[in-house]
């Protein structure tokens, strides 16, 4: 599904006749980078899963012991780094969209501060989980990851609400002067934003809860969370 959305987005961005706009090239590069980072994360997770469940299935103590023993293997660090970069990119794009809609730098002061905080926490998470014996899902790495993703989900939710509020205000003004027919486009845009971001936010909350209580389901929810993030933001890119 993610690849279908990606290629559809590329078709929209690059199929215009004549010279291609610089903004379209930027969004095409942005989308391609997102897909590349997701591919890195999926590939590293798949390789690790293959070794844990198939190639080294006879490991003493079973898959759980294998996970604890090899969780800091070098190629998983690539996956962690790609996830953090992906998160920072999508949040940064949301801040940019918010500034354009609000037409004010003051409106994004708090979001920028929150984004910088997630940047610092992201570096700490990456460093902690990639250290010898580090484990993304337990110990200090898990505490840092919990703080990082909590802040990131809160930032994304805040930005989504700000964007929807601004579009709603534009819609009300258009309806006042031009009628409901023209204002319906703004309402449809809000619906698209909500449908794109809501699954991402809900899966993020589910991941935070599972990670906070130390549940093994956190490994499942983070996969759903990242896939919903990519699907949602590639959909939003088509709104450029």
mmCIF file of the C-alpha atoms, coordinates in Angstrom:
data_MODEL
# 
_entry.id   MODEL 
# 
loop_
_atom_site.group_PDB 
_atom_site.id 
_atom_site.type_symbol 
_atom_site.label_atom_id 
_atom_site.label_alt_id 
_atom_site.label_comp_id 
_atom_site.label_asym_id 
_atom_site.label_entity_id 
_atom_site.label_seq_id 
_atom_site.pdbx_PDB_ins_code 
_atom_site.Cartn_x 
_atom_site.Cartn_y 
_atom_site.Cartn_z 
_atom_site.occupancy 
_atom_site.B_iso_or_equiv 
_atom_site.pdbx_formal_charge 
_atom_site.auth_seq_id 
_atom_site.auth_comp_id 
_atom_site.auth_asym_id 
_atom_site.auth_atom_id 
_atom_site.pdbx_PDB_model_num 
ATOM 1   C CA . UNK A 1 1   ? 0.000   0.000   0.000   1.00 0.00 ? 1   UNK A CA 1 
ATOM 2   C CA . UNK A 1 2   ? 2.823   2.397   0.880   1.00 0.00 ? 2   UNK A CA 1 
ATOM 3   C CA . UNK A 1 3   ? 4.511   1.785   -2.472  1.00 0.00 ? 3   UNK A CA 1 
ATOM 4   C CA . UNK A 1 4   ? 1.226   2.348   -4.323  1.00 0.00 ? 4   UNK A CA 1 
ATOM 5   C CA . UNK A 1 5   ? 0.802   5.704   -2.570  1.00 0.00 ? 5   UNK A CA 1 
ATOM 6   C CA . UNK A 1 6   ? 4.431   6.570   -3.269  1.00 0.00 ? 6   UNK A CA 1 
ATOM 7   C CA . UNK A 1 7   ? 4.250   5.897   -7.006  1.00 0.00 ? 7   UNK A CA 1 
ATOM 8   C CA . UNK A 1 8   ? 0.912   7.671   -7.239  1.00 0.00 ? 8   UNK A CA 1 
ATOM 9   C CA . UNK A 1 9   ? 2.451   10.685  -5.523  1.00 0.00 ? 9   UNK A CA 1 
ATOM 10  C CA . UNK A 1 10  ? 5.431   10.607  -7.884  1.00 0.00 ? 10  UNK A CA 1 
ATOM 11  C CA . UNK A 1 11  ? 3.043   10.526  -10.830 1.00 0.00 ? 11  UNK A CA 1 
ATOM 12  C CA . UNK A 1 12  ? 1.215   13.589  -9.520  1.00 0.00 ? 12  UNK A CA 1 
ATOM 13  C CA . UNK A 1 13  ? 4.409   15.507  -8.750  1.00 0.00 ? 13  UNK A CA 1 
ATOM 14  C CA . UNK A 1 14  ? 6.366   14.752  -11.911 1.00 0.00 ? 14  UNK A CA 1 
ATOM 15  C CA . UNK A 1 15  ? 3.722   14.325  -14.622 1.00 0.00 ? 15  UNK A CA 1 
ATOM 16  C CA . UNK A 1 16  ? 3.056   18.034  -15.226 1.00 0.00 ? 16  UNK A CA 1 
ATOM 17  C CA . UNK A 1 17  ? 3.801   19.166  -18.745 1.00 0.00 ? 17  UNK A CA 1 
ATOM 18  C CA . UNK A 1 18  ? 6.559   21.696  -19.232 1.00 0.00 ? 18  UNK A CA 1 
ATOM 19  C CA . UNK A 1 19  ? 9.082   22.634  -16.573 1.00 0.00 ? 19  UNK A CA 1 
ATOM 20  C CA . UNK A 1 20  ? 8.661   20.860  -13.261 1.00 0.00 ? 20  UNK A CA 1 
ATOM 21  C CA . UNK A 1 21  ? 8.310   23.193  -10.295 1.00 0.00 ? 21  UNK A CA 1 
ATOM 22  C CA . UNK A 1 22  ? 11.087  23.269  -7.721  1.00 0.00 ? 22  UNK A CA 1 
ATOM 23  C CA . UNK A 1 23  ? 8.541   22.590  -5.002  1.00 0.00 ? 23  UNK A CA 1 
ATOM 24  C CA . UNK A 1 24  ? 7.453   19.423  -6.811  1.00 0.00 ? 24  UNK A CA 1 
ATOM 25  C CA . UNK A 1 25  ? 11.065  18.262  -7.026  1.00 0.00 ? 25  UNK A CA 1 
ATOM 26  C CA . UNK A 1 26  ? 11.482  18.924  -3.322  1.00 0.00 ? 26  UNK A CA 1 
ATOM 27  C CA . UNK A 1 27  ? 8.408   16.892  -2.426  1.00 0.00 ? 27  UNK A CA 1 
ATOM 28  C CA . UNK A 1 28  ? 9.465   14.117  -4.798  1.00 0.00 ? 28  UNK A CA 1 
ATOM 29  C CA . UNK A 1 29  ? 12.881  13.973  -3.119  1.00 0.00 ? 29  UNK A CA 1 
ATOM 30  C CA . UNK A 1 30  ? 11.262  14.136  0.306   1.00 0.00 ? 30  UNK A CA 1 
ATOM 31  C CA . UNK A 1 31  ? 8.919   11.245  -0.512  1.00 0.00 ? 31  UNK A CA 1 
ATOM 32  C CA . UNK A 1 32  ? 11.741  9.168   -1.970  1.00 0.00 ? 32  UNK A CA 1 
ATOM 33  C CA . UNK A 1 33  ? 13.861  9.733   1.130   1.00 0.00 ? 33  UNK A CA 1 
ATOM 34  C CA . UNK A 1 34  ? 10.975  8.636   3.335   1.00 0.00 ? 34  UNK A CA 1 
ATOM 35  C CA . UNK A 1 35  ? 10.506  5.445   1.345   1.00 0.00 ? 35  UNK A CA 1 
ATOM 36  C CA . UNK A 1 36  ? 14.267  4.779   1.439   1.00 0.00 ? 36  UNK A CA 1 
ATOM 37  C CA . UNK A 1 37  ? 14.393  5.182   5.230   1.00 0.00 ? 37  UNK A CA 1 
ATOM 38  C CA . UNK A 1 38  ? 11.398  2.895   5.677   1.00 0.00 ? 38  UNK A CA 1 
ATOM 39  C CA . UNK A 1 39  ? 13.063  0.353   3.394   1.00 0.00 ? 39  UNK A CA 1 
ATOM 40  C CA . UNK A 1 40  ? 16.215  0.432   5.533   1.00 0.00 ? 40  UNK A CA 1 
ATOM 41  C CA . UNK A 1 41  ? 14.167  -0.118  8.674   1.00 0.00 ? 41  UNK A CA 1 
ATOM 42  C CA . UNK A 1 42  ? 12.076  -2.928  7.143   1.00 0.00 ? 42  UNK A CA 1 
ATOM 43  C CA . UNK A 1 43  ? 15.154  -4.632  5.653   1.00 0.00 ? 43  UNK A CA 1 
ATOM 44  C CA . UNK A 1 44  ? 17.174  -4.591  8.879   1.00 0.00 ? 44  UNK A CA 1 
ATOM 45  C CA . UNK A 1 45  ? 14.188  -5.815  10.898  1.00 0.00 ? 45  UNK A CA 1 
ATOM 46  C CA . UNK A 1 46  ? 13.532  -8.585  8.366   1.00 0.00 ? 46  UNK A CA 1 
ATOM 47  C CA . UNK A 1 47  ? 17.148  -9.773  8.437   1.00 0.00 ? 47  UNK A CA 1 
ATOM 48  C CA . UNK A 1 48  ? 17.170  -9.829  12.220  1.00 0.00 ? 48  UNK A CA 1 
ATOM 49  C CA . UNK A 1 49  ? 13.821  -11.622 12.340  1.00 0.00 ? 49  UNK A CA 1 
ATOM 50  C CA . UNK A 1 50  ? 15.012  -14.230 9.848   1.00 0.00 ? 50  UNK A CA 1 
ATOM 51  C CA . UNK A 1 51  ? 18.072  -14.967 11.948  1.00 0.00 ? 51  UNK A CA 1 
ATOM 52  C CA . UNK A 1 52  ? 16.130  -15.046 15.217  1.00 0.00 ? 52  UNK A CA 1 
ATOM 53  C CA . UNK A 1 53  ? 13.219  -17.231 14.071  1.00 0.00 ? 53  UNK A CA 1 
ATOM 54  C CA . UNK A 1 54  ? 14.782  -19.376 11.326  1.00 0.00 ? 54  UNK A CA 1 
ATOM 55  C CA . UNK A 1 55  ? 18.550  -19.456 10.991  1.00 0.00 ? 55  UNK A CA 1 
ATOM 56  C CA . UNK A 1 56  ? 19.286  -19.428 14.735  1.00 0.00 ? 56  UNK A CA 1 
ATOM 57  C CA . UNK A 1 57  ? 16.066  -21.033 15.943  1.00 0.00 ? 57  UNK A CA 1 
ATOM 58  C CA . UNK A 1 58  ? 18.077  -23.447 18.108  1.00 0.00 ? 58  UNK A CA 1 
ATOM 59  C CA . UNK A 1 59  ? 19.735  -20.642 20.048  1.00 0.00 ? 59  UNK A CA 1 
ATOM 60  C CA . UNK A 1 60  ? 19.929  -21.529 23.783  1.00 0.00 ? 60  UNK A CA 1 
ATOM 61  C CA . UNK A 1 61  ? 16.971  -19.943 25.554  1.00 0.00 ? 61  UNK A CA 1 
ATOM 62  C CA . UNK A 1 62  ? 14.943  -19.475 22.385  1.00 0.00 ? 62  UNK A CA 1 
ATOM 63  C CA . UNK A 1 63  ? 14.043  -16.302 20.453  1.00 0.00 ? 63  UNK A CA 1 
ATOM 64  C CA . UNK A 1 64  ? 13.721  -14.199 23.604  1.00 0.00 ? 64  UNK A CA 1 
ATOM 65  C CA . UNK A 1 65  ? 17.286  -15.022 24.678  1.00 0.00 ? 65  UNK A CA 1 
ATOM 66  C CA . UNK A 1 66  ? 18.507  -14.386 21.122  1.00 0.00 ? 66  UNK A CA 1 
ATOM 67  C CA . UNK A 1 67  ? 16.796  -10.999 21.112  1.00 0.00 ? 67  UNK A CA 1 
ATOM 68  C CA . UNK A 1 68  ? 18.379  -9.948  24.393  1.00 0.00 ? 68  UNK A CA 1 
ATOM 69  C CA . UNK A 1 69  ? 21.809  -11.173 23.289  1.00 0.00 ? 69  UNK A CA 1 
ATOM 70  C CA . UNK A 1 70  ? 21.817  -9.574  19.820  1.00 0.00 ? 70  UNK A CA 1 
ATOM 71  C CA . UNK A 1 71  ? 19.543  -6.542  20.113  1.00 0.00 ? 71  UNK A CA 1 
ATOM 72  C CA . UNK A 1 72  ? 22.532  -4.201  19.757  1.00 0.00 ? 72  UNK A CA 1 
ATOM 73  C CA . UNK A 1 73  ? 23.810  -5.822  16.551  1.00 0.00 ? 73  UNK A CA 1 
ATOM 74  C CA . UNK A 1 74  ? 25.296  -3.209  14.204  1.00 0.00 ? 74  UNK A CA 1 
ATOM 75  C CA . UNK A 1 75  ? 22.748  -3.306  11.369  1.00 0.00 ? 75  UNK A CA 1 
ATOM 76  C CA . UNK A 1 76  ? 19.832  -2.707  13.742  1.00 0.00 ? 76  UNK A CA 1 
ATOM 77  C CA . UNK A 1 77  ? 21.475  0.628   14.543  1.00 0.00 ? 77  UNK A CA 1 
ATOM 78  C CA . UNK A 1 78  ? 20.817  1.599   10.925  1.00 0.00 ? 78  UNK A CA 1 
ATOM 79  C CA . UNK A 1 79  ? 17.151  0.795   11.426  1.00 0.00 ? 79  UNK A CA 1 
ATOM 80  C CA . UNK A 1 80  ? 16.958  2.888   14.600  1.00 0.00 ? 80  UNK A CA 1 
ATOM 81  C CA . UNK A 1 81  ? 18.691  5.819   12.921  1.00 0.00 ? 81  UNK A CA 1 
ATOM 82  C CA . UNK A 1 82  ? 16.391  5.641   9.893   1.00 0.00 ? 82  UNK A CA 1 
ATOM 83  C CA . UNK A 1 83  ? 13.319  5.648   12.135  1.00 0.00 ? 83  UNK A CA 1 
ATOM 84  C CA . UNK A 1 84  ? 14.499  8.733   14.030  1.00 0.00 ? 84  UNK A CA 1 
ATOM 85  C CA . UNK A 1 85  ? 15.375  10.574  10.812  1.00 0.00 ? 85  UNK A CA 1 
ATOM 86  C CA . UNK A 1 86  ? 11.991  9.663   9.375   1.00 0.00 ? 86  UNK A CA 1 
ATOM 87  C CA . UNK A 1 87  ? 10.231  11.024  12.445  1.00 0.00 ? 87  UNK A CA 1 
ATOM 88  C CA . UNK A 1 88  ? 12.191  14.285  12.398  1.00 0.00 ? 88  UNK A CA 1 
ATOM 89  C CA . UNK A 1 89  ? 11.553  14.783  8.680   1.00 0.00 ? 89  UNK A CA 1 
ATOM 90  C CA . UNK A 1 90  ? 7.807   14.311  8.929   1.00 0.00 ? 90  UNK A CA 1 
ATOM 91  C CA . UNK A 1 91  ? 7.495   16.568  11.965  1.00 0.00 ? 91  UNK A CA 1 
ATOM 92  C CA . UNK A 1 92  ? 9.625   19.197  10.234  1.00 0.00 ? 92  UNK A CA 1 
ATOM 93  C CA . UNK A 1 93  ? 7.374   19.109  7.185   1.00 0.00 ? 93  UNK A CA 1 
ATOM 94  C CA . UNK A 1 94  ? 4.309   19.539  9.390   1.00 0.00 ? 94  UNK A CA 1 
ATOM 95  C CA . UNK A 1 95  ? 5.902   22.616  10.988  1.00 0.00 ? 95  UNK A CA 1 
ATOM 96  C CA . UNK A 1 96  ? 6.601   24.041  7.529   1.00 0.00 ? 96  UNK A CA 1 
ATOM 97  C CA . UNK A 1 97  ? 2.994   23.429  6.459   1.00 0.00 ? 97  UNK A CA 1 
ATOM 98  C CA . UNK A 1 98  ? 1.765   25.056  9.644   1.00 0.00 ? 98  UNK A CA 1 
ATOM 99  C CA . UNK A 1 99  ? 3.865   28.178  9.057   1.00 0.00 ? 99  UNK A CA 1 
ATOM 100 C CA . UNK A 1 100 ? 2.580   28.510  5.488   1.00 0.00 ? 100 UNK A CA 1 
ATOM 101 C CA . UNK A 1 101 ? -1.058  28.230  6.556   1.00 0.00 ? 101 UNK A CA 1 
ATOM 102 C CA . UNK A 1 102 ? -0.768  30.540  9.550   1.00 0.00 ? 102 UNK A CA 1 
ATOM 103 C CA . UNK A 1 103 ? 1.516   32.942  7.635   1.00 0.00 ? 103 UNK A CA 1 
ATOM 104 C CA . UNK A 1 104 ? 3.356   33.691  10.860  1.00 0.00 ? 104 UNK A CA 1 
ATOM 105 C CA . UNK A 1 105 ? 6.638   32.611  12.403  1.00 0.00 ? 105 UNK A CA 1 
ATOM 106 C CA . UNK A 1 106 ? 5.255   33.265  15.881  1.00 0.00 ? 106 UNK A CA 1 
ATOM 107 C CA . UNK A 1 107 ? 2.735   30.461  15.391  1.00 0.00 ? 107 UNK A CA 1 
ATOM 108 C CA . UNK A 1 108 ? 5.508   27.879  15.110  1.00 0.00 ? 108 UNK A CA 1 
ATOM 109 C CA . UNK A 1 109 ? 7.780   29.029  17.956  1.00 0.00 ? 109 UNK A CA 1 
ATOM 110 C CA . UNK A 1 110 ? 6.532   26.364  20.370  1.00 0.00 ? 110 UNK A CA 1 
ATOM 111 C CA . UNK A 1 111 ? 6.461   23.600  17.712  1.00 0.00 ? 111 UNK A CA 1 
ATOM 112 C CA . UNK A 1 112 ? 10.049  24.444  16.718  1.00 0.00 ? 112 UNK A CA 1 
ATOM 113 C CA . UNK A 1 113 ? 11.154  24.248  20.361  1.00 0.00 ? 113 UNK A CA 1 
ATOM 114 C CA . UNK A 1 114 ? 9.418   20.875  20.658  1.00 0.00 ? 114 UNK A CA 1 
ATOM 115 C CA . UNK A 1 115 ? 11.047  19.701  17.410  1.00 0.00 ? 115 UNK A CA 1 
ATOM 116 C CA . UNK A 1 116 ? 14.500  20.688  18.666  1.00 0.00 ? 116 UNK A CA 1 
ATOM 117 C CA . UNK A 1 117 ? 13.758  18.769  21.866  1.00 0.00 ? 117 UNK A CA 1 
ATOM 118 C CA . UNK A 1 118 ? 12.850  15.678  19.845  1.00 0.00 ? 118 UNK A CA 1 
ATOM 119 C CA . UNK A 1 119 ? 16.078  16.121  17.883  1.00 0.00 ? 119 UNK A CA 1 
ATOM 120 C CA . UNK A 1 120 ? 18.146  16.048  21.081  1.00 0.00 ? 120 UNK A CA 1 
ATOM 121 C CA . UNK A 1 121 ? 16.195  13.108  22.483  1.00 0.00 ? 121 UNK A CA 1 
ATOM 122 C CA . UNK A 1 122 ? 16.467  11.295  19.155  1.00 0.00 ? 122 UNK A CA 1 
ATOM 123 C CA . UNK A 1 123 ? 20.270  11.604  19.204  1.00 0.00 ? 123 UNK A CA 1 
ATOM 124 C CA . UNK A 1 124 ? 20.302  10.307  22.782  1.00 0.00 ? 124 UNK A CA 1 
ATOM 125 C CA . UNK A 1 125 ? 18.039  7.383   21.885  1.00 0.00 ? 125 UNK A CA 1 
ATOM 126 C CA . UNK A 1 126 ? 20.222  6.480   18.923  1.00 0.00 ? 126 UNK A CA 1 
ATOM 127 C CA . UNK A 1 127 ? 23.394  6.723   20.994  1.00 0.00 ? 127 UNK A CA 1 
ATOM 128 C CA . UNK A 1 128 ? 21.966  4.737   23.910  1.00 0.00 ? 128 UNK A CA 1 
ATOM 129 C CA . UNK A 1 129 ? 20.468  1.939   21.835  1.00 0.00 ? 129 UNK A CA 1 
ATOM 130 C CA . UNK A 1 130 ? 23.584  1.579   19.665  1.00 0.00 ? 130 UNK A CA 1 
ATOM 131 C CA . UNK A 1 131 ? 25.957  1.390   22.640  1.00 0.00 ? 131 UNK A CA 1 
ATOM 132 C CA . UNK A 1 132 ? 27.303  -2.076  23.538  1.00 0.00 ? 132 UNK A CA 1 
ATOM 133 C CA . UNK A 1 133 ? 24.551  -3.911  25.397  1.00 0.00 ? 133 UNK A CA 1 
ATOM 134 C CA . UNK A 1 134 ? 21.990  -1.227  24.545  1.00 0.00 ? 134 UNK A CA 1 
ATOM 135 C CA . UNK A 1 135 ? 18.364  -2.295  24.080  1.00 0.00 ? 135 UNK A CA 1 
ATOM 136 C CA . UNK A 1 136 ? 15.773  -0.006  22.516  1.00 0.00 ? 136 UNK A CA 1 
ATOM 137 C CA . UNK A 1 137 ? 12.939  -1.712  24.416  1.00 0.00 ? 137 UNK A CA 1 
ATOM 138 C CA . UNK A 1 138 ? 14.458  -1.942  27.923  1.00 0.00 ? 138 UNK A CA 1 
ATOM 139 C CA . UNK A 1 139 ? 16.531  0.074   30.362  1.00 0.00 ? 139 UNK A CA 1 
ATOM 140 C CA . UNK A 1 140 ? 17.622  3.653   29.790  1.00 0.00 ? 140 UNK A CA 1 
ATOM 141 C CA . UNK A 1 141 ? 17.143  3.352   26.044  1.00 0.00 ? 141 UNK A CA 1 
ATOM 142 C CA . UNK A 1 142 ? 13.470  2.530   26.560  1.00 0.00 ? 142 UNK A CA 1 
ATOM 143 C CA . UNK A 1 143 ? 13.046  5.472   28.947  1.00 0.00 ? 143 UNK A CA 1 
ATOM 144 C CA . UNK A 1 144 ? 14.634  7.843   26.439  1.00 0.00 ? 144 UNK A CA 1 
ATOM 145 C CA . UNK A 1 145 ? 12.568  6.340   23.617  1.00 0.00 ? 145 UNK A CA 1 
ATOM 146 C CA . UNK A 1 146 ? 9.387   6.770   25.666  1.00 0.00 ? 146 UNK A CA 1 
ATOM 147 C CA . UNK A 1 147 ? 10.186  10.459  26.246  1.00 0.00 ? 147 UNK A CA 1 
ATOM 148 C CA . UNK A 1 148 ? 11.140  10.923  22.592  1.00 0.00 ? 148 UNK A CA 1 
ATOM 149 C CA . UNK A 1 149 ? 8.026   9.353   21.098  1.00 0.00 ? 149 UNK A CA 1 
ATOM 150 C CA . UNK A 1 150 ? 5.732   10.972  23.660  1.00 0.00 ? 150 UNK A CA 1 
ATOM 151 C CA . UNK A 1 151 ? 7.048   14.376  22.661  1.00 0.00 ? 151 UNK A CA 1 
ATOM 152 C CA . UNK A 1 152 ? 6.882   13.525  18.965  1.00 0.00 ? 152 UNK A CA 1 
ATOM 153 C CA . UNK A 1 153 ? 3.281   12.254  19.089  1.00 0.00 ? 153 UNK A CA 1 
ATOM 154 C CA . UNK A 1 154 ? 2.269   15.334  21.103  1.00 0.00 ? 154 UNK A CA 1 
ATOM 155 C CA . UNK A 1 155 ? 4.000   17.601  18.565  1.00 0.00 ? 155 UNK A CA 1 
ATOM 156 C CA . UNK A 1 156 ? 2.304   15.888  15.644  1.00 0.00 ? 156 UNK A CA 1 
ATOM 157 C CA . UNK A 1 157 ? -1.115  16.059  17.293  1.00 0.00 ? 157 UNK A CA 1 
ATOM 158 C CA . UNK A 1 158 ? -0.647  19.748  18.119  1.00 0.00 ? 158 UNK A CA 1 
ATOM 159 C CA . UNK A 1 159 ? 0.425   20.614  14.578  1.00 0.00 ? 159 UNK A CA 1 
ATOM 160 C CA . UNK A 1 160 ? -2.483  18.654  13.097  1.00 0.00 ? 160 UNK A CA 1 
ATOM 161 C CA . UNK A 1 161 ? -4.943  20.547  15.282  1.00 0.00 ? 161 UNK A CA 1 
ATOM 162 C CA . UNK A 1 162 ? -3.360  23.885  14.329  1.00 0.00 ? 162 UNK A CA 1 
ATOM 163 C CA . UNK A 1 163 ? -3.547  23.046  10.626  1.00 0.00 ? 163 UNK A CA 1 
ATOM 164 C CA . UNK A 1 164 ? -7.156  21.875  10.836  1.00 0.00 ? 164 UNK A CA 1 
ATOM 165 C CA . UNK A 1 165 ? -8.168  24.969  12.820  1.00 0.00 ? 165 UNK A CA 1 
ATOM 166 C CA . UNK A 1 166 ? -6.562  27.287  10.271  1.00 0.00 ? 166 UNK A CA 1 
ATOM 167 C CA . UNK A 1 167 ? -8.206  25.513  7.324   1.00 0.00 ? 167 UNK A CA 1 
ATOM 168 C CA . UNK A 1 168 ? -11.543 25.612  9.156   1.00 0.00 ? 168 UNK A CA 1 
ATOM 169 C CA . UNK A 1 169 ? -11.230 29.380  9.621   1.00 0.00 ? 169 UNK A CA 1 
ATOM 170 C CA . UNK A 1 170 ? -10.480 29.837  5.925   1.00 0.00 ? 170 UNK A CA 1 
ATOM 171 C CA . UNK A 1 171 ? -13.481 27.663  5.121   1.00 0.00 ? 171 UNK A CA 1 
ATOM 172 C CA . UNK A 1 172 ? -15.769 29.778  7.269   1.00 0.00 ? 172 UNK A CA 1 
ATOM 173 C CA . UNK A 1 173 ? -14.643 32.975  5.547   1.00 0.00 ? 173 UNK A CA 1 
ATOM 174 C CA . UNK A 1 174 ? -15.123 31.453  2.106   1.00 0.00 ? 174 UNK A CA 1 
ATOM 175 C CA . UNK A 1 175 ? -18.587 30.205  3.057   1.00 0.00 ? 175 UNK A CA 1 
ATOM 176 C CA . UNK A 1 176 ? -19.490 33.662  4.341   1.00 0.00 ? 176 UNK A CA 1 
ATOM 177 C CA . UNK A 1 177 ? -18.548 35.411  1.100   1.00 0.00 ? 177 UNK A CA 1 
ATOM 178 C CA . UNK A 1 178 ? -18.915 32.758  -1.606  1.00 0.00 ? 178 UNK A CA 1 
ATOM 179 C CA . UNK A 1 179 ? -21.307 30.196  -0.189  1.00 0.00 ? 179 UNK A CA 1 
ATOM 180 C CA . UNK A 1 180 ? -21.248 26.622  1.035   1.00 0.00 ? 180 UNK A CA 1 
ATOM 181 C CA . UNK A 1 181 ? -20.348 25.135  -2.366  1.00 0.00 ? 181 UNK A CA 1 
ATOM 182 C CA . UNK A 1 182 ? -16.903 26.746  -2.414  1.00 0.00 ? 182 UNK A CA 1 
ATOM 183 C CA . UNK A 1 183 ? -16.312 26.182  1.306   1.00 0.00 ? 183 UNK A CA 1 
ATOM 184 C CA . UNK A 1 184 ? -16.888 22.430  0.961   1.00 0.00 ? 184 UNK A CA 1 
ATOM 185 C CA . UNK A 1 185 ? -13.367 22.072  -0.495  1.00 0.00 ? 185 UNK A CA 1 
ATOM 186 C CA . UNK A 1 186 ? -11.871 23.233  2.799   1.00 0.00 ? 186 UNK A CA 1 
ATOM 187 C CA . UNK A 1 187 ? -13.997 20.798  4.770   1.00 0.00 ? 187 UNK A CA 1 
ATOM 188 C CA . UNK A 1 188 ? -12.880 17.993  2.464   1.00 0.00 ? 188 UNK A CA 1 
ATOM 189 C CA . UNK A 1 189 ? -9.262  18.997  3.106   1.00 0.00 ? 189 UNK A CA 1 
ATOM 190 C CA . UNK A 1 190 ? -9.796  18.804  6.873   1.00 0.00 ? 190 UNK A CA 1 
ATOM 191 C CA . UNK A 1 191 ? -11.297 15.348  6.425   1.00 0.00 ? 191 UNK A CA 1 
ATOM 192 C CA . UNK A 1 192 ? -8.233  14.235  4.468   1.00 0.00 ? 192 UNK A CA 1 
ATOM 193 C CA . UNK A 1 193 ? -5.885  15.573  7.146   1.00 0.00 ? 193 UNK A CA 1 
ATOM 194 C CA . UNK A 1 194 ? -7.793  13.826  9.926   1.00 0.00 ? 194 UNK A CA 1 
ATOM 195 C CA . UNK A 1 195 ? -8.033  10.532  8.037   1.00 0.00 ? 195 UNK A CA 1 
ATOM 196 C CA . UNK A 1 196 ? -4.301  10.646  7.296   1.00 0.00 ? 196 UNK A CA 1 
ATOM 197 C CA . UNK A 1 197 ? -3.039  11.656  10.728  1.00 0.00 ? 197 UNK A CA 1 
ATOM 198 C CA . UNK A 1 198 ? -5.537  9.989   13.081  1.00 0.00 ? 198 UNK A CA 1 
ATOM 199 C CA . UNK A 1 199 ? -4.379  6.365   12.496  1.00 0.00 ? 199 UNK A CA 1 
ATOM 200 C CA . UNK A 1 200 ? -0.783  7.559   12.886  1.00 0.00 ? 200 UNK A CA 1 
ATOM 201 C CA . UNK A 1 201 ? -1.572  9.264   16.199  1.00 0.00 ? 201 UNK A CA 1 
ATOM 202 C CA . UNK A 1 202 ? -3.642  6.382   17.599  1.00 0.00 ? 202 UNK A CA 1 
ATOM 203 C CA . UNK A 1 203 ? -1.008  3.788   16.700  1.00 0.00 ? 203 UNK A CA 1 
ATOM 204 C CA . UNK A 1 204 ? 1.606   6.048   18.282  1.00 0.00 ? 204 UNK A CA 1 
ATOM 205 C CA . UNK A 1 205 ? -0.373  6.178   21.512  1.00 0.00 ? 205 UNK A CA 1 
ATOM 206 C CA . UNK A 1 206 ? -0.756  2.386   21.456  1.00 0.00 ? 206 UNK A CA 1 
ATOM 207 C CA . UNK A 1 207 ? 3.018   2.060   21.012  1.00 0.00 ? 207 UNK A CA 1 
ATOM 208 C CA . UNK A 1 208 ? 3.703   4.477   23.869  1.00 0.00 ? 208 UNK A CA 1 
ATOM 209 C CA . UNK A 1 209 ? 1.422   2.582   26.237  1.00 0.00 ? 209 UNK A CA 1 
ATOM 210 C CA . UNK A 1 210 ? 2.929   -0.811  25.330  1.00 0.00 ? 210 UNK A CA 1 
ATOM 211 C CA . UNK A 1 211 ? 6.473   0.560   25.630  1.00 0.00 ? 211 UNK A CA 1 
ATOM 212 C CA . UNK A 1 212 ? 5.689   2.245   28.931  1.00 0.00 ? 212 UNK A CA 1 
ATOM 213 C CA . UNK A 1 213 ? 4.402   -0.974  30.524  1.00 0.00 ? 213 UNK A CA 1 
ATOM 214 C CA . UNK A 1 214 ? 7.205   -3.037  29.000  1.00 0.00 ? 214 UNK A CA 1 
ATOM 215 C CA . UNK A 1 215 ? 4.890   -5.166  26.872  1.00 0.00 ? 215 UNK A CA 1 
ATOM 216 C CA . UNK A 1 216 ? 6.362   -7.304  24.049  1.00 0.00 ? 216 UNK A CA 1 
ATOM 217 C CA . UNK A 1 217 ? 3.588   -5.886  21.856  1.00 0.00 ? 217 UNK A CA 1 
ATOM 218 C CA . UNK A 1 218 ? 5.621   -2.678  21.615  1.00 0.00 ? 218 UNK A CA 1 
ATOM 219 C CA . UNK A 1 219 ? 7.627   -4.291  18.790  1.00 0.00 ? 219 UNK A CA 1 
ATOM 220 C CA . UNK A 1 220 ? 4.373   -4.807  16.890  1.00 0.00 ? 220 UNK A CA 1 
ATOM 221 C CA . UNK A 1 221 ? 2.908   -1.377  17.579  1.00 0.00 ? 221 UNK A CA 1 
ATOM 222 C CA . UNK A 1 222 ? 6.058   0.481   16.509  1.00 0.00 ? 222 UNK A CA 1 
ATOM 223 C CA . UNK A 1 223 ? 5.833   -1.290  13.142  1.00 0.00 ? 223 UNK A CA 1 
ATOM 224 C CA . UNK A 1 224 ? 2.202   -0.233  12.717  1.00 0.00 ? 224 UNK A CA 1 
ATOM 225 C CA . UNK A 1 225 ? 3.064   3.262   13.943  1.00 0.00 ? 225 UNK A CA 1 
ATOM 226 C CA . UNK A 1 226 ? 5.834   3.791   11.387  1.00 0.00 ? 226 UNK A CA 1 
ATOM 227 C CA . UNK A 1 227 ? 3.826   2.401   8.486   1.00 0.00 ? 227 UNK A CA 1 
ATOM 228 C CA . UNK A 1 228 ? 0.856   4.618   9.390   1.00 0.00 ? 228 UNK A CA 1 
ATOM 229 C CA . UNK A 1 229 ? 3.206   7.589   9.578   1.00 0.00 ? 229 UNK A CA 1 
ATOM 230 C CA . UNK A 1 230 ? 4.569   6.999   6.088   1.00 0.00 ? 230 UNK A CA 1 
ATOM 231 C CA . UNK A 1 231 ? 1.131   6.306   4.613   1.00 0.00 ? 231 UNK A CA 1 
ATOM 232 C CA . UNK A 1 232 ? -0.360  9.394   6.227   1.00 0.00 ? 232 UNK A CA 1 
ATOM 233 C CA . UNK A 1 233 ? 2.379   11.791  5.200   1.00 0.00 ? 233 UNK A CA 1 
ATOM 234 C CA . UNK A 1 234 ? 2.678   10.530  1.646   1.00 0.00 ? 234 UNK A CA 1 
ATOM 235 C CA . UNK A 1 235 ? -1.060  11.122  1.380   1.00 0.00 ? 235 UNK A CA 1 
ATOM 236 C CA . UNK A 1 236 ? -0.638  14.647  2.761   1.00 0.00 ? 236 UNK A CA 1 
ATOM 237 C CA . UNK A 1 237 ? 2.128   15.353  0.252   1.00 0.00 ? 237 UNK A CA 1 
ATOM 238 C CA . UNK A 1 238 ? -0.434  15.093  -2.536  1.00 0.00 ? 238 UNK A CA 1 
ATOM 239 C CA . UNK A 1 239 ? -2.117  18.156  -0.970  1.00 0.00 ? 239 UNK A CA 1 
ATOM 240 C CA . UNK A 1 240 ? 0.923   20.328  -1.743  1.00 0.00 ? 240 UNK A CA 1 
# 
